[in-house]
């Protein structure tokens, strides 16, 4: 599977996707207009190792809900991501059995490297 979960209104996501120049076989899913399903999130978790790895602690709602001061467990991370798209660290790019989460330069370089190998 070749898929990118992103936010069309996020300039960072758009810049990264444009910079990566993903091949046409990639499926792009705008997580605001097409919500993440439980099955999709579970697939991401299998590749990432945990729901926490997929969770964005930089989300505005994270601060507003004061989640920083709560003891969150895996089921909580899953629930929050399914309830509101902003809790997914983005973009999430899946290339076969590899998952790349977030927008750090290191992650973007790892995606480029992986795409070059395929």
Secondary structure, DSSP 8 states (H G I E B T S, - for coil): -EEEEE-TT-HHHHHHHHHHT--TT-EEEETTTS---HHHHHHHHHHHSSSGGGB-TTSHHHHHTTGGGS---HHHHHHHHHH-GGGB-S-EEEETTEEEES--HHHHHHHHHHHHH-
